[in-house]
Amino acid sequence: MRDRTSAILCFGLVALMFGLPAVIWAIFLPSLRRGLPNPIPPYERILLEIAVLCGRWKWLLALPVGGLGLLFTIAELTRSPQARR
């Protein structure tokens, strides 16, 4: 895998970890304020658990993955022009 692709994937993962919970909470928060349905539909339970998982682990994963993305970006920028071809 090329350095540029690796950097894009690292930054994409960080963005997904921060963006996904916000999107899920924005969709389900209005219905949750009215009260939880009993039982919660399986797809809603799965999405809410994914949001909680991302919310818990995003800071722990964001630092190393963001650092890797930064290292891959530096590696791509410092590569000689002949190696880029």
Summary of the structure (lengths in Angstrom):
residues: 85
radius of gyration: 18.5
end to end distance: 15.1
largest distance: 63.1
contacts: 198
relative contact order: 0.20
helix: 85%
strand: 0%
